[in-house]
Amino acid sequence: MSIKKTLFLILDLILIFGLICFDQYTKHWAVGFLKDKPAYNLINGILELNYLENQGAAFGMLPNQKVFFVFVAVVILGAVGYVLLKLPDHKKYTILHFLFSLIVAGLIGNMIDRVRYDYVVDFIYFVRINFPIFNVADIYATVSAVILFFMLLFVYKEKDLYFISFKQKRYREYH
């Protein structure tokens, strides 16, 4: 592994660690200042902080499925870890390192809650659109996944993604 590649991976780990710490800090703050209290309006009628213990997935789906959610998170983490290890150290892949690091931080942030509490602490609520209550880790994972989807759809071509192929033949075709 090249020094540049090693540096990318170290930076990925530092970013992931920092993002997880920030997510856990915000959840700790929410428990301390929002739990068992009325919602706190940040922008009247638009945005409020409202404590919720979410035992399900997005929108509260599949409640009380801790083992399933942890299993899915571990599988996704394994796949993302594989891709991060395989990502070339070229400059054009830097944004992918960042997006995958955000996804990992979001998954781990919520997985910590599930393992520790059997629920995820949610507290951010967009009142105007009645959007489900969410947290910082959800923002990491969702926003980065959406950006990643569009980048893979419109920016990167198949030849740019040779590194995730399991076939050596395809790798040789592009080099």
Backbone torsions as a table, in degrees:
resi	resn	phi	psi	omega
1	MET	NA	135.2	-177.7
2	SER	-73.6	162.8	177.9
3	ILE	-63.9	-40.1	179.6
4	LYS	-62.4	-43.0	178.7
5	LYS	-63.0	-44.8	178.0
6	THR	-60.7	-41.3	178.1
7	LEU	-62.3	-44.3	176.6
8	PHE	-56.2	-47.2	-177.4
9	LEU	-66.6	-38.0	176.8
10	ILE	-64.5	-43.1	177.5
11	LEU	-64.0	-38.2	175.4
12	ASP	-58.1	-47.5	-178.5
13	LEU	-64.7	-39.7	178.2
14	ILE	-64.6	-44.9	178.4
15	LEU	-61.5	-46.6	179.5
16	ILE	-59.1	-47.7	-179.5
17	PHE	-60.2	-46.4	179.4
18	GLY	-62.3	-42.2	179.5
19	LEU	-66.4	-40.0	177.8
20	ILE	-64.2	-43.5	178.5
21	CYS	-59.4	-44.6	179.4
22	PHE	-63.3	-44.2	178.2
23	ASP	-59.6	-47.6	-178.9
24	GLN	-65.6	-35.7	176.2
25	TYR	-62.0	-46.2	-179.2
26	THR	-63.9	-36.9	178.4
27	LYS	-69.5	-40.0	176.5
28	HIS	-61.0	-43.8	176.9
29	TRP	-60.4	-44.3	-179.4
30	ALA	-61.0	-42.6	178.4
31	VAL	-62.5	-43.6	-177.1
32	GLY	-71.1	-35.0	-172.6
33	PHE	-112.0	-13.8	-175.8
34	LEU	-116.9	-25.4	-175.7
35	LYS	-61.8	134.5	179.1
36	ASP	61.6	25.5	177.7
37	LYS	-128.2	157.9	176.9
38	PRO	-65.8	160.0	179.7
39	ALA	-58.7	146.3	179.7
40	TYR	-107.7	116.9	-179.7
41	ASN	-75.7	125.0	172.3
42	LEU	-93.5	-49.0	175.0
43	ILE	-129.2	109.1	-171.9
44	ASN	-50.5	124.0	178.4
45	GLY	76.9	0.4	-178.0
46	ILE	-122.9	-54.9	-173.7
47	LEU	-135.2	130.9	176.5
48	GLU	-141.7	161.2	174.3
49	LEU	-101.0	120.8	-172.9
50	ASN	-140.6	111.2	-174.3
51	TYR	-67.8	135.4	177.4
52	LEU	-148.0	136.5	172.9
53	GLU	-100.5	102.5	-174.0
54	ASN	-92.1	112.0	-179.8
55	GLN	-91.6	0.2	179.7
56	GLY	-114.9	-159.7	176.6
57	ALA	-95.9	-153.5	177.9
58	ALA	-54.6	138.2	-179.8
59	PHE	62.6	17.7	178.4
60	GLY	75.0	13.2	-179.2
61	MET	-68.1	152.1	177.6
62	LEU	52.5	58.3	-179.8
63	PRO	-64.0	151.9	175.4
64	ASN	59.5	39.2	178.3
65	GLN	-116.9	46.5	-175.1
66	LYS	-52.0	-49.8	-177.2
67	VAL	-61.0	-42.9	178.8
68	PHE	-61.1	-47.8	-178.2
69	PHE	-64.6	-40.8	178.6
70	VAL	-65.8	-41.8	178.1
71	PHE	-60.5	-48.4	179.3
72	VAL	-60.8	-42.7	179.3
73	ALA	-61.8	-42.6	-179.9
74	VAL	-64.7	-40.5	178.3
75	VAL	-63.6	-46.1	179.3
76	ILE	-63.9	-42.0	177.7
77	LEU	-60.5	-39.9	177.3
78	GLY	-62.8	-44.1	179.4
79	ALA	-65.3	-44.5	-179.9
80	VAL	-67.0	-39.8	176.7
81	GLY	-59.8	-41.9	177.4
82	TYR	-59.8	-47.1	-179.0
83	VAL	-64.2	-42.4	178.5
84	LEU	-60.6	-40.0	178.3
85	LEU	-67.1	-33.2	-177.7
86	LYS	-86.8	-17.5	-178.8
87	LEU	-56.4	130.1	176.0
88	PRO	-64.7	159.4	-178.3
89	ASP	-91.7	22.6	176.9
90	HIS	-76.4	152.3	-177.1
91	LYS	-58.8	-34.3	-175.9
92	LYS	-67.7	-11.3	179.2
93	TYR	-100.7	1.0	-178.7
94	THR	-57.9	-43.5	-179.7
95	ILE	-62.7	-33.4	177.7
96	LEU	-66.9	-38.8	175.2
97	HIS	-57.8	-46.4	-179.4
98	PHE	-62.5	-48.2	-178.1
99	LEU	-64.7	-43.6	178.7
100	PHE	-66.2	-34.5	176.6
101	SER	-64.8	-39.3	175.9
102	LEU	-62.7	-43.2	178.8
103	ILE	-61.3	-46.7	179.4
104	VAL	-60.2	-45.8	-179.8
105	ALA	-61.4	-41.4	178.3
106	GLY	-64.4	-44.4	178.7
107	LEU	-63.0	-46.9	-178.3
108	ILE	-67.4	-40.6	178.7
109	GLY	-56.7	-45.7	178.5
110	ASN	-75.3	-31.8	178.6
111	MET	-66.5	-36.5	176.8
112	ILE	-57.9	-46.2	178.5
113	ASP	-61.4	-46.3	-178.1
114	ARG	-60.7	-42.8	-179.0
115	VAL	-70.5	-42.3	-176.0
116	ARG	-75.6	-44.5	-172.0
117	TYR	-114.3	-12.2	-171.8
118	ASP	72.6	11.7	174.8
119	TYR	-154.2	168.3	177.5
120	VAL	-110.0	134.3	178.1
121	VAL	-79.9	117.7	175.8
122	ASP	-116.1	150.0	-176.6
123	PHE	-158.1	-3.5	-179.3
124	ILE	-102.6	127.4	-174.0
125	TYR	-136.3	121.9	172.5
126	PHE	-89.2	103.9	-174.6
127	VAL	-66.9	-46.8	-172.9
128	ARG	-54.9	-41.6	-178.5
129	ILE	-101.5	5.9	-179.9
130	ASN	50.1	44.4	179.7
131	PHE	-77.7	143.9	178.9
132	PRO	-56.0	147.8	179.4
133	ILE	-66.7	138.2	-176.1
134	PHE	-140.3	-175.5	-178.7
135	ASN	-136.4	-177.8	-177.2
136	VAL	-65.0	-40.9	179.1
137	ALA	-61.5	-37.0	176.6
138	ASP	-62.8	-39.2	178.1
139	ILE	-62.2	-47.7	178.8
140	TYR	-53.1	-55.7	-172.3
141	ALA	-67.8	-44.1	-174.6
142	THR	-71.3	-50.9	-178.0
143	VAL	-62.7	-44.1	-179.5
144	SER	-67.1	-36.1	178.3
145	ALA	-66.1	-40.3	178.4
146	VAL	-65.2	-46.8	178.3
147	ILE	-61.6	-43.2	178.7
148	LEU	-59.5	-44.3	179.1
149	PHE	-56.8	-49.3	-179.0
150	PHE	-67.8	-35.5	177.8
151	MET	-66.3	-42.0	178.6
152	LEU	-68.7	-29.4	-179.7
153	LEU	-78.5	-41.0	-170.7
154	PHE	-115.6	-20.4	-174.7
155	VAL	-103.4	-54.6	-176.7
156	TYR	-87.9	137.8	177.1
157	LYS	-100.6	169.5	-177.5
158	GLU	-55.6	-40.0	-179.2
159	LYS	-65.7	-24.5	177.4
160	ASP	-74.3	-16.8	-174.4
161	LEU	-110.4	22.1	-179.3
162	TYR	-56.1	-30.0	-172.1
163	PHE	-66.0	-19.1	179.3
164	ILE	-93.4	0.1	179.1
165	SER	-75.3	141.4	177.2
166	PHE	-87.6	-6.2	-177.2
167	LYS	-97.1	121.7	178.5
168	GLN	-65.3	-31.0	-178.7
169	LYS	-58.3	-45.2	-178.7
170	ARG	-64.2	-37.7	179.0
171	TYR	-60.6	-45.3	-178.6
172	ARG	-66.9	-30.4	179.8
173	GLU	-62.8	-31.8	-174.8
174	TYR	-98.0	0.2	177.5
175	HIS	-121.4	NA	NA
